[in-house]
Amino acid sequence: MGLMDNLKAKLGPAKGKVSDLAQQHGDKIQHGLDKAAKTVDQRTKGKYSDRIQTGTGKAKDAVDRLAQKDDPGSAGTGGATPPAGPPPAS
């Protein structure tokens, strides 16, 4: 058994637990990401708004992928969920 196989075997239960938590608390996670993005954007005075929006969008997509455990084989196919829009600018 190789190193990667060993790691996958040990991290399998953790991935299931994270997936369950993402399903249960997805809306709270999304809200927290938006709040953090807004705070960072304000503190940087809008200098990095584009990068903050891009990072927030990628983080939301990752949470959506984690929360979808109905069809684990479709995570890399791109047909499961449309990408989320950028966080509100206000």
ABEGO torsion letter per residue (X at the ends): XBAAAAAAAAAAAAAAAAAAAAAAAAAAAAAAAAAAAAAAAAAAGGAAAAAAAAAAAAAAAAAAAAABAABAAAAAAGAABBBBBBBBAX
